């Protein structure tokens, strides 16, 4: 749910219709709570965000970290975020390796 608050913060910060539309699409998914039920960003959050993607028989359990620059000297870098996804279990790692063509 921290992800939803992050998208909401981005929508408020940049004010673009695209970001607002993304937030509305995310909130429309079944089982997603209203933002009033999601903890505020000010509350302590873990340093990583766990995600579970499912489609048919495929299940991916990943965790993600997002890095931002603290005080960028260039306005272009202010919007830069670097996100990395890592497998949370052996099944996900094996599946991702198989998709890349790499062997364990």
N, C-alpha and C positions, 0 to 999 in steps of 0.2 A: 504494500500500500504506500510505502515511501515513494515508490516510482510515480504514483499518481500525484502526490504532493509536489514532486519535482517538476512534472509536466505542468501542473497548475502554476507553479512559481515562474516557469519559463513563459507561459502564456501571459501572465501578468506583466512580466518584465519586457518582453519584446513586442507585445500587442499586435502580433500579426494574425490574420485570419487563419493561416495554415496551422499555427500552434493551437489556437482555440479549437479548431476543427478536430485536431488530433486528440485533444483532451475530451471532447464530446464523444468521439468514436470509442475511446478507451472506456469511458463511463457507461457506454451503451452495451458493453459485453455482459452476458448473463453472469450473475453471481458477484458482480463488482459493486461494492457498497457506495453509497452517496459520499461525497467529499466530507460531509458533516460527520461521518462515522470514521473517517481516516485520521490517524494522529497527526497533529501539526508538525511541521518541520523542526520547530524549536525543541521538540522532545528528543531526548538522546536516541540515536539510531546506531545500529551496528555498522562496522566499517565495510561490510559487504552486503549485497542484496541477493537472496536466493530466488531463483526463478524455476518454474516447472512448466515446460511446454509439452502439450500432447496433441497429436493428430493421428487418429486411427490407432494403429498398433505402436506407433513411434512415441517414445517418451524420453524427453531430454531434461535432466536435472543439472542446472548450471548455477554458478554464482558469478556475480559481476562486481567489478570495482570501477569507479569513475574518478578520473583525475582532472583537476582544473588548475589553472595557474593562479597563484595567490594574488599577486599585484602585477598584472601585465603592463609593460611599458608601451604596448601597441594596442590600439582599440580592436584590431582584428583578432588578437589573441584572447581578448576578454570573453569571447563567445566560444572559444575552443574547449572541448571536452574530449578526453580520451577514455574510451570504455573498453574494458577487456573482459571476456567471458572465459570461465574455466569450468571443466566438468566437476560435478560434485560426487560422482560415483564411477565405479569401473565400467558399468554398462554404458553410460553416456560417453566416457572416454573411448571405449572400444568402437561405438557407433560413429563418433566423429572421426576417428582414425580411418575407419572403413570408407567413409565418404571422401576423405582426402586422398585415398589410395596408398596411405602409409601403413606399414605394419608395426605392430607393437614391439 
